[in-house]
């Protein structure tokens, strides 16, 4: 496993634990289809929550949330739509973003509910 993969896996684990502490329930990690990948799929009441996790260890290239381009947003939306079709989910859904800044101790977690 490469260093970015290790950091990504660590970030997803930290994000999952953070969201579970906020009352969300874990469904799955790394949902993958031909449209793309979603880091975490969680449940918040009746709503399915698709979570994009971004980790940065320096602010030289901006904060973690700024790294989500319009192209990435489109891919996440299309991937989320595919998940909903496959599972025939009839409740609500949203896309959240978790940004983790490891240049701080402890790491600073920013949760953007219904980000895009």
DRENDO-1510 file (C-alpha; in Angstrom, 1 decimal, always signed):
<recs>
REC; n; res; u; v; w
REC; 1; UNK; +0.0; +0.0; +0.0 .
REC; 2; UNK; +1.4; +3.4; -1.0 .
REC; 3; UNK; +1.7; +6.3; +1.5 .
REC; 4; UNK; -1.3; +8.2; +0.0 .
REC; 5; UNK; -3.4; +5.0; +0.3 .
REC; 6; UNK; -2.4; +4.6; +3.9 .
REC; 7; UNK; -3.2; +8.2; +4.7 .
REC; 8; UNK; -6.5; +7.9; +2.9 .
REC; 9; UNK; -7.5; +4.7; +4.8 .
REC; 10; UNK; -6.5; +6.4; +8.1 .
REC; 11; UNK; -8.6; +9.4; +7.2 .
REC; 12; UNK; -11.6; +7.3; +6.3 .
REC; 13; UNK; -11.4; +5.5; +9.6 .
REC; 14; UNK; -11.1; +8.8; +11.5 .
REC; 15; UNK; -14.1; +10.2; +9.6 .
REC; 16; UNK; -16.2; +7.1; +10.2 .
REC; 17; UNK; -15.5; +7.2; +13.9 .
REC; 18; UNK; -16.2; +11.0; +14.0 .
REC; 19; UNK; -19.6; +10.5; +12.2 .
REC; 20; UNK; -20.6; +7.6; +14.3 .
REC; 21; UNK; -19.9; +9.7; +17.4 .
REC; 22; UNK; -22.3; +12.3; +15.8 .
REC; 23; UNK; -25.0; +9.6; +15.6 .
REC; 24; UNK; -24.7; +8.3; +12.0 .
REC; 25; UNK; -24.5; +4.6; +11.3 .
REC; 26; UNK; -21.9; +3.0; +9.1 .
REC; 27; UNK; -23.1; +1.1; +5.9 .
REC; 28; UNK; -19.9; +0.6; +3.9 .
REC; 29; UNK; -16.5; +1.9; +2.9 .
REC; 30; UNK; -15.2; +2.5; -0.7 .
REC; 31; UNK; -18.3; +1.9; -2.8 .
REC; 32; UNK; -17.0; +1.5; -6.3 .
REC; 33; UNK; -18.7; +1.5; -9.7 .
REC; 34; UNK; -17.7; +2.5; -13.2 .
REC; 35; UNK; -18.7; +6.1; -12.4 .
REC; 36; UNK; -16.3; +6.5; -9.5 .
REC; 37; UNK; -15.8; +5.8; -5.8 .
REC; 38; UNK; -17.4; +7.0; -2.6 .
REC; 39; UNK; -15.3; +6.9; +0.5 .
REC; 40; UNK; -18.0; +6.2; +3.1 .
REC; 41; UNK; -21.7; +5.4; +2.9 .
REC; 42; UNK; -23.5; +6.2; +6.2 .
REC; 43; UNK; -27.0; +6.4; +7.4 .
REC; 44; UNK; -28.6; +9.4; +9.2 .
REC; 45; UNK; -32.1; +8.5; +10.2 .
REC; 46; UNK; -33.9; +7.6; +6.9 .
REC; 47; UNK; -31.3; +9.4; +4.8 .
REC; 48; UNK; -28.3; +7.7; +3.1 .
REC; 49; UNK; -25.2; +9.9; +3.5 .
REC; 50; UNK; -22.4; +9.7; +0.9 .
REC; 51; UNK; -19.2; +11.0; +2.4 .
REC; 52; UNK; -16.1; +12.3; +0.5 .
REC; 53; UNK; -13.1; +12.4; +2.8 .
REC; 54; UNK; -10.1; +14.7; +2.2 .
REC; 55; UNK; -6.9; +14.6; +4.2 .
REC; 56; UNK; -4.2; +17.2; +4.0 .
REC; 57; UNK; -1.0; +17.4; +6.1 .
REC; 58; UNK; -0.1; +20.9; +5.0 .
REC; 59; UNK; -1.9; +24.1; +4.1 .
REC; 60; UNK; +0.5; +24.9; +1.2 .
REC; 61; UNK; -2.2; +23.8; -1.3 .
REC; 62; UNK; -5.2; +25.1; +0.6 .
REC; 63; UNK; -7.4; +23.4; +3.1 .
REC; 64; UNK; -8.8; +19.9; +2.5 .
REC; 65; UNK; -12.2; +21.0; +1.4 .
REC; 66; UNK; -10.8; +23.3; -1.4 .
REC; 67; UNK; -9.5; +20.2; -3.1 .
REC; 68; UNK; -12.9; +19.0; -4.3 .
REC; 69; UNK; -13.2; +20.2; -7.8 .
REC; 70; UNK; -16.4; +20.6; -9.8 .
REC; 71; UNK; -15.3; +17.5; -11.8 .
REC; 72; UNK; -15.0; +15.5; -8.5 .
REC; 73; UNK; -18.4; +16.7; -7.4 .
REC; 74; UNK; -20.0; +15.5; -10.6 .
REC; 75; UNK; -18.3; +12.0; -10.2 .
REC; 76; UNK; -19.5; +11.7; -6.6 .
REC; 77; UNK; -23.0; +12.7; -7.6 .
REC; 78; UNK; -23.1; +10.2; -10.4 .
REC; 79; UNK; -21.7; +7.4; -8.2 .
REC; 80; UNK; -24.2; +8.2; -5.5 .
REC; 81; UNK; -27.1; +8.0; -8.0 .
REC; 82; UNK; -25.8; +4.6; -9.1 .
REC; 83; UNK; -25.7; +3.4; -5.5 .
REC; 84; UNK; -29.3; +4.6; -5.0 .
REC; 85; UNK; -30.4; +2.8; -8.2 .
REC; 86; UNK; -28.7; -0.4; -7.2 .
REC; 87; UNK; -30.1; -0.5; -3.7 .
REC; 88; UNK; -33.5; +0.9; -4.7 .
REC; 89; UNK; -33.4; +3.3; -1.7 .
REC; 90; UNK; -36.6; +5.3; -1.4 .
REC; 91; UNK; -35.6; +7.7; +1.4 .
REC; 92; UNK; -33.6; +10.9; +1.3 .
REC; 93; UNK; -29.9; +11.2; +0.4 .
REC; 94; UNK; -27.2; +13.8; +0.7 .
REC; 95; UNK; -23.5; +14.2; +0.1 .
REC; 96; UNK; -21.3; +15.3; +3.0 .
REC; 97; UNK; -17.6; +16.2; +3.0 .
REC; 98; UNK; -15.2; +15.6; +5.9 .
REC; 99; UNK; -11.9; +17.5; +5.7 .
REC; 100; UNK; -9.1; +16.4; +7.9 .
REC; 101; UNK; -6.1; +18.8; +8.5 .
REC; 102; UNK; -3.3; +16.8; +10.0 .
REC; 103; UNK; -1.0; +19.9; +10.3 .
REC; 104; UNK; -2.9; +20.5; +13.6 .
REC; 105; UNK; -2.5; +18.4; +16.7 .
REC; 106; UNK; -4.9; +16.8; +17.2 .
REC; 107; UNK; -6.0; +16.7; +13.6 .
REC; 108; UNK; -8.8; +19.3; +12.8 .
REC; 109; UNK; -11.9; +17.7; +11.4 .
REC; 110; UNK; -14.4; +19.8; +9.4 .
REC; 111; UNK; -17.7; +18.3; +8.6 .
REC; 112; UNK; -19.8; +19.9; +5.8 .
REC; 113; UNK; -23.3; +18.5; +5.9 .
REC; 114; UNK; -25.1; +18.5; +2.5 .
REC; 115; UNK; -21.9; +19.9; +0.9 .
REC; 116; UNK; -23.0; +19.8; -2.8 .
</recs>
